[in-house]
Amino acid sequence: MTIATLEQFKDYVRELTNDLDDTFTLALESASAEVRHYLGFDPEASGPEPDIVMACCLLAAVHADVGDPTINAYRRRAAQRLLDPYRLNTGFGAAASES
C-alpha cells in the first residue's frame, strides 16, 4: 500500500492521462517506504495526516523525476520538514530512553 493514492499524486503533479501510472505507482511505493523509514512507524495504520500525504507526494516526485538535482533536494528537505513533527525515536533523548 502507498501512503498517498495514485489519484492524489496525479492531482499533485497535474497529470490527466494514464500514460505514467506504472511509473507513478512505483514512485509512490518507493516514497511510502522512505516515509515509513524516516518516521519509524507506518502512518497508514491510523490514516495518514495531510502533512504526511503531502510529504509522500513530494518524495514521489523526487523518485519519478529525472530532473534538476537542486529541485529534488529541495523537495526532499521540504518533505522531511513536514514529517519531522511525527517522527519517532529521534535524537539523544530517544537513544537514552531505549537503553
MARBA-3410 file (N, C-alpha, C, O; in Angstrom, 1 decimal):
99
0.8,-1.2,0.0,0.0,0.0,0.0,0.9,1.3,0.0,2.0,1.3,0.5 ~ 0.3,2.3,-0.6,1.0,3.6,-0.6,0.3,4.5,0.3,-0.9,4.4,0.6 ~ 1.1,5.5,0.9,0.5,6.5,1.8,-0.3,7.5,1.0,-1.4,7.8,1.5 ~ 0.1,8.0,-0.1,-0.7,8.8,-1.0,-1.2,7.9,-2.1,-0.5,7.0,-2.5 ~ -2.4,8.2,-2.5,-3.0,7.4,-3.6,-2.5,7.9,-4.9,-2.0,9.0,-5.0
-2.6,7.0,-5.9,-2.2,7.4,-7.3,-3.0,8.7,-7.7,-2.5,9.6,-8.3 ~ -4.3,8.7,-7.4,-5.1,9.9,-7.7,-4.6,11.2,-7.0,-4.6,12.2,-7.7 ~ -4.2,11.1,-5.8,-3.7,12.2,-5.1,-2.4,12.7,-5.7,-2.2,13.9,-5.9 ~ -1.5,11.8,-6.0,-0.3,12.1,-6.7,-0.5,12.7,-8.0,0.2,13.7,-8.4 ~ -1.4,12.2,-8.8,-1.7,12.7,-10.2,-2.2,14.1,-10.0,-1.9,15.0,-10.9
-3.1,14.4,-9.0,-3.6,15.7,-8.8,-2.4,16.6,-8.5,-2.3,17.8,-8.9 ~ -1.5,16.2,-7.6,-0.3,17.0,-7.2,0.5,17.4,-8.4,1.0,18.5,-8.5 ~ 0.8,16.4,-9.3,1.7,16.7,-10.4,0.9,17.2,-11.7,1.4,17.5,-12.7 ~ -0.5,17.3,-11.5,-1.3,17.8,-12.5,-1.3,17.0,-13.8,-1.2,17.5,-14.9 ~ -1.3,15.7,-13.6,-1.3,14.7,-14.7,-2.7,14.2,-15.0,-3.4,13.7,-14.1
-3.2,14.3,-16.2,-4.5,14.0,-16.6,-4.6,12.6,-17.3,-5.7,12.0,-17.3 ~ -3.5,12.2,-17.8,-3.5,10.9,-18.6,-3.1,9.7,-17.7,-2.8,9.9,-16.6 ~ -3.3,8.6,-18.3,-2.9,7.3,-17.6,-1.5,6.8,-18.1,-1.1,5.7,-17.7 ~ -0.8,7.5,-18.9,0.4,7.1,-19.6,1.5,6.8,-18.5,2.3,5.8,-18.8 ~ 1.5,7.5,-17.4,2.6,7.3,-16.5,2.2,6.6,-15.2,2.9,6.6,-14.2
1.0,6.0,-15.2,0.5,5.3,-14.0,1.5,4.3,-13.4,1.7,4.3,-12.2 ~ 2.1,3.5,-14.2,3.0,2.5,-13.7,4.2,3.1,-13.1,4.7,2.7,-12.0 ~ 4.8,4.1,-13.7,5.9,4.9,-13.2,5.5,5.6,-11.9,6.3,5.5,-10.9 ~ 4.4,6.2,-11.9,3.9,6.9,-10.7,3.7,6.0,-9.5,4.0,6.3,-8.4 ~ 3.1,4.8,-9.8,2.8,3.8,-8.8,4.1,3.3,-8.1,4.2,3.2,-6.9
5.1,3.1,-9.0,6.4,2.6,-8.4,7.1,3.8,-7.6,7.6,3.5,-6.5 ~ 7.0,5.0,-8.1,7.5,6.1,-7.3,6.8,6.3,-6.0,7.4,6.6,-4.9 ~ 5.4,6.1,-5.9,4.7,6.2,-4.7,5.0,5.1,-3.7,5.1,5.3,-2.5 ~ 5.3,3.9,-4.2,5.7,2.8,-3.4,7.0,3.0,-2.7,7.2,2.8,-1.5 ~ 8.0,3.6,-3.5,9.3,3.9,-3.0,9.2,5.0,-2.0,9.9,5.0,-1.0
8.4,6.1,-2.3,8.3,7.2,-1.4,7.6,6.8,-0.1,8.0,7.3,0.9 ~ 6.6,5.9,-0.2,6.0,5.4,1.0,6.9,4.7,1.9,6.9,4.8,3.1 ~ 7.8,3.9,1.3,8.8,3.1,2.1,9.8,4.1,2.7,10.2,4.0,3.9 ~ 10.1,5.2,2.0,11.0,6.2,2.6,10.4,6.9,3.7,11.0,7.2,4.8 ~ 9.1,7.2,3.6,8.4,7.9,4.7,8.3,7.0,5.9,8.6,7.5,7.0
8.0,5.7,5.7,7.9,4.8,6.9,9.3,4.7,7.6,9.3,4.7,8.8 ~ 10.3,4.6,6.8,11.6,4.5,7.4,12.0,5.8,8.1,12.5,5.7,9.2 ~ 11.7,6.9,7.6,12.0,8.2,8.2,11.2,8.4,9.5,11.8,8.9,10.5 ~ 10.0,8.0,9.5,9.1,8.2,10.6,9.4,7.2,11.7,9.3,7.5,12.9 ~ 9.7,6.0,11.4,9.9,4.9,12.3,8.6,4.2,12.7,8.6,3.4,13.6
7.6,4.4,11.9,6.3,3.7,12.0,5.5,3.8,10.7,5.9,4.6,9.8 ~ 4.4,3.1,10.6,3.6,3.1,9.4,2.4,4.0,9.7,1.5,3.6,10.4 ~ 2.4,5.1,9.0,1.2,6.0,9.3,-0.1,5.6,8.7,-1.1,6.2,9.0 ~ -0.1,4.6,7.8,-1.3,4.1,7.2,-2.2,3.4,8.3,-3.4,3.4,8.1 ~ -1.6,2.9,9.3,-2.4,2.2,10.3,-3.5,3.1,10.9,-4.6,2.6,11.2
-3.2,4.4,11.1,-4.2,5.3,11.8,-4.8,6.3,10.8,-5.5,7.2,11.2 ~ -4.5,6.1,9.5,-4.9,7.1,8.5,-4.0,8.2,8.5,-3.9,9.0,9.5 ~ -3.2,8.4,7.5,-2.1,9.4,7.5,-2.7,10.8,7.5,-3.7,11.2,6.9 ~ -2.0,11.7,8.2,-2.3,13.1,8.3,-2.0,13.7,7.0,-1.2,13.2,6.2 ~ -2.7,14.9,6.6,-2.5,15.5,5.4,-1.0,15.9,5.1,-0.5,15.8,4.0
-0.3,16.3,6.2,1.2,16.6,6.0,1.9,15.4,5.5,2.9,15.5,4.7 ~ 1.6,14.2,6.0,2.3,13.0,5.7,2.0,12.6,4.2,2.9,12.2,3.5 ~ 0.7,12.8,3.8,0.4,12.6,2.4,1.1,13.5,1.5,1.6,13.1,0.4 ~ 1.2,14.8,1.9,1.9,15.8,1.0,3.4,15.4,1.0,4.0,15.5,-0.1 ~ 4.0,15.0,2.1,5.4,14.6,2.1,5.6,13.4,1.2,6.6,13.4,0.5
4.7,12.5,1.2,4.8,11.3,0.3,4.7,11.8,-1.2,5.5,11.3,-2.0 ~ 3.9,12.7,-1.5,3.8,13.3,-2.9,5.1,14.0,-3.3,5.6,13.8,-4.4 ~ 5.7,14.7,-2.3,6.9,15.4,-2.6,8.0,14.4,-2.9,8.8,14.5,-3.9 ~ 8.1,13.4,-2.1,9.1,12.3,-2.3,8.9,11.5,-3.5,9.8,11.1,-4.2 ~ 7.6,11.2,-3.9,7.3,10.5,-5.1,7.7,11.3,-6.3,8.2,10.8,-7.3
7.6,12.6,-6.2,8.0,13.5,-7.3,9.5,13.4,-7.5,10.0,13.4,-8.6 ~ 10.3,13.3,-6.4,11.7,13.0,-6.5,12.0,11.7,-7.1,12.9,11.6,-8.0 ~ 11.3,10.7,-6.7,11.6,9.3,-7.3,11.1,9.2,-8.7,11.7,8.4,-9.5 ~ 10.1,10.0,-9.1,9.6,9.9,-10.5,10.3,10.8,-11.5,10.3,10.6,-12.7 ~ 11.0,11.8,-11.0,11.5,12.9,-11.8,13.0,12.7,-12.0,13.8,12.5,-11.1
13.4,12.8,-13.2,14.8,12.7,-13.6,15.3,14.2,-13.8,16.1,14.5,-14.7 ~ 14.8,15.1,-13.0,15.0,16.5,-13.2,16.2,17.0,-12.4,17.2,16.3,-12.1 ~ 16.2,18.3,-12.2,17.3,19.0,-11.6,17.5,18.6,-10.2,16.6,18.5,-9.4 ~ 18.8,18.2,-9.9,19.1,17.8,-8.5,18.8,18.8,-7.4,18.5,18.4,-6.3 ~ 19.0,20.1,-7.8,18.7,21.1,-6.8,17.2,21.1,-6.4,16.9,21.2,-5.2
16.3,21.0,-7.4,14.9,21.0,-7.1,14.5,19.7,-6.3,13.8,19.8,-5.4 ~ 15.1,18.6,-6.7,14.8,17.3,-6.0,15.3,17.4,-4.5,14.7,16.9,-3.6 ~ 16.5,18.0,-4.3,17.0,18.2,-2.9,16.0,19.1,-2.1,15.8,18.8,-1.0 ~ 15.5,20.1,-2.8,14.5,21.0,-2.1,13.3,20.2,-1.7,12.8,20.3,-0.6 ~ 12.8,19.4,-2.7,11.6,18.6,-2.4,11.8,17.6,-1.3,10.9,17.5,-0.4
13.0,17.0,-1.3,13.2,16.0,-0.2,13.3,16.7,1.2,12.7,16.2,2.1 ~ 13.9,17.9,1.3,14.0,18.6,2.5,12.7,19.1,2.9,12.3,19.1,4.1 ~ 11.9,19.6,2.0,10.5,20.0,2.3,9.7,18.9,2.9,8.9,19.0,3.8 ~ 9.8,17.7,2.3,9.1,16.5,2.8,9.6,16.2,4.2,8.7,15.9,5.1 ~ 10.8,16.2,4.5,11.4,15.9,5.8,10.8,16.9,6.8,10.5,16.5,8.0
10.8,18.1,6.5,10.2,19.1,7.4,8.8,18.9,7.7,8.3,19.1,8.8 ~ 8.0,18.4,6.7,6.6,18.1,7.0,6.5,16.8,7.9,5.6,16.7,8.7 ~ 7.5,15.9,7.8,7.4,14.7,8.6,8.0,14.8,10.0,7.7,14.1,10.9 ~ 8.9,15.8,10.2,9.6,15.9,11.5,8.7,15.9,12.7,9.1,15.2,13.7 ~ 7.6,16.6,12.7,6.8,16.5,13.9,6.2,15.2,14.3,5.8,14.9,15.4
6.1,14.3,13.3,5.5,13.0,13.5,6.6,11.9,13.8,6.2,10.7,14.1 ~ 7.8,12.2,13.6,8.9,11.2,13.7,9.1,10.7,15.1,9.0,11.4,16.1 ~ 9.4,9.4,15.2,9.6,8.7,16.5,11.1,8.5,16.7,11.9,8.4,15.8 ~ 11.5,8.4,18.0,12.8,8.0,18.4,13.9,8.8,17.7,14.8,8.2,17.0 ~ 13.9,10.1,17.9,14.9,10.9,17.3,15.8,11.5,18.4,15.4,11.7,19.5
17.1,11.7,18.1,18.0,12.4,19.0,18.5,11.6,20.1,18.2,10.4,20.3 ~ 19.2,12.3,21.0,19.9,11.6,22.1,18.9,11.2,23.2,19.0,10.1,23.8 ~ 17.8,11.9,23.4,16.8,11.6,24.3,16.1,10.2,24.0,15.9,9.4,24.9 ~ 15.9,10.0,22.8,15.3,8.7,22.4,16.3,7.6,22.6,15.9,6.5,23.0 ~ 17.6,7.8,22.3,18.6,6.8,22.4,18.8,6.4,23.9,18.9,5.3,24.3
18.7,7.4,24.8,18.8,7.2,26.2,17.7,6.4,26.8,17.8,5.6,27.7 ~ 16.4,6.7,26.3,15.3,6.0,26.8,15.2,4.6,26.3,14.5,3.8,27.0 ~ 15.9,4.2,25.3,15.8,2.9,24.8,16.8,2.0,25.5,16.6,0.7,25.4 ~ 17.8,2.5,26.2,18.7,1.7,26.9,18.2,1.1,28.2,18.9,0.4,28.9
END
